[in-house]
Amino acid sequence: MSVLSNTDVRSFDQRVTFQRKSESQTATGELTHTWADFAEIWARVDAAKANERFVSEQELPAGSYTVWIRWRGDIDENMRIVWGSRLLDIKGIPDQQRRGRFLAIFCETGVSQG
């Protein structure tokens, strides 16, 4: 059973959008990366920890989150999540072998942002 097997789905009160990265080639041969919306679903977002990181000599707020959704087989680590104004980079999705009703997705923000 998953960790949240007894959780009330009413706690899934946050709207999140999963985005998938796509590559395209310009007329000059340059590769460009864009993000396209894949799915918008209800989720529960739990903050794990917050800290600050220095990226390119700028101090950026960073945090770790666990995003819980109903189990889906089409979500993977190559996606990202948009939660309000935050971009969450997916860092891991533990393999629960389809035993649970929910899927835990470990994310970070303030790291790559794209």
C-alpha positions in Angstrom: 0.0 0.0 0.0 1.1 3.5 -0.6 2.0 5.9 2.2 -1.2 7.9 1.6 -3.6 4.9 1.2 -5.9 6.2 3.9 -5.8 9.8 2.9 -9.0 11.7 2.1 -8.9 12.9 -1.5 -10.4 16.2 -0.3 -6.8 17.1 0.8 -5.9 17.3 -2.9 -6.8 21.0 -3.1 -4.0 22.4 -5.3 -4.2 22.7 -9.1 -0.9 21.7 -10.7 0.1 21.5 -14.4 2.5 18.9 -15.6 4.7 20.1 -18.5 6.8 18.0 -21.0 9.9 19.4 -22.6 10.1 19.4 -26.4 12.9 20.2 -28.7 12.7 21.9 -32.1 15.2 23.0 -34.6 15.2 26.5 -36.1 16.0 27.2 -39.7 19.6 27.9 -38.7 19.9 24.4 -37.2 19.9 25.7 -33.6 18.0 23.5 -31.1 15.4 25.2 -28.9 13.7 23.8 -25.9 10.1 24.6 -25.0 7.7 23.3 -22.4 4.2 22.3 -23.3 1.3 21.6 -20.9 0.7 17.9 -20.6 -2.0 17.5 -17.9 -3.6 19.8 -15.3 -4.8 17.9 -12.3 -5.6 18.2 -8.6 -2.8 17.5 -6.2 -1.6 17.8 -2.6 1.6 19.7 -2.2 3.7 19.2 0.9 6.7 21.3 1.6 9.6 19.2 2.8 12.3 21.9 3.4 13.4 25.3 2.3 16.8 26.9 1.9 18.7 29.3 -0.4 21.1 28.5 -3.2 23.6 30.6 -5.1 23.1 30.2 -8.9 25.1 32.5 -11.2 26.0 34.7 -8.3 22.4 35.2 -7.4 20.8 34.0 -4.2 17.6 32.1 -5.1 15.1 30.6 -2.7 15.0 26.8 -3.0 12.8 24.2 -1.6 11.9 20.6 -1.7 8.4 19.4 -2.1 6.4 16.2 -2.3 3.5 16.4 -4.8 0.9 13.7 -4.3 -1.5 12.9 -7.1 -3.9 10.0 -7.9 -1.8 7.2 -9.5 -1.1 7.8 -13.2 1.3 5.8 -15.4 2.1 8.6 -17.8 4.1 10.9 -15.5 7.9 10.7 -15.5 11.1 12.4 -14.4 11.5 14.3 -17.7 8.6 16.5 -16.8 8.2 19.5 -14.6 5.3 20.8 -12.5 3.9 24.3 -12.5 2.3 25.1 -9.1 1.0 28.7 -9.0 4.0 30.8 -9.9 6.5 28.1 -9.0 8.3 25.7 -11.3 9.1 22.4 -9.7 11.7 20.2 -11.2 10.9 16.5 -10.7 13.7 14.8 -9.0 12.3 11.3 -8.4 9.2 9.2 -8.5 9.5 6.1 -6.3 8.4 2.9 -7.9 5.3 1.7 -6.0 4.6 -1.1 -8.6 1.1 0.2 -9.0 0.2 -1.0 -5.5 -1.0 2.4 -4.2 -3.8 4.7 -5.2 -1.5 7.7 -5.1 1.8 8.7 -6.6 4.4 10.6 -4.7 6.6 12.9 -6.8 9.7 14.5 -5.2 10.5 17.9 -6.5 12.8 20.9 -6.0 12.3 24.6 -7.0 14.9 27.3 -7.4 17.4 25.0 -9.0 17.3 24.9 -12.8 14.0 26.6 -13.5 13.8 25.0 -16.9 
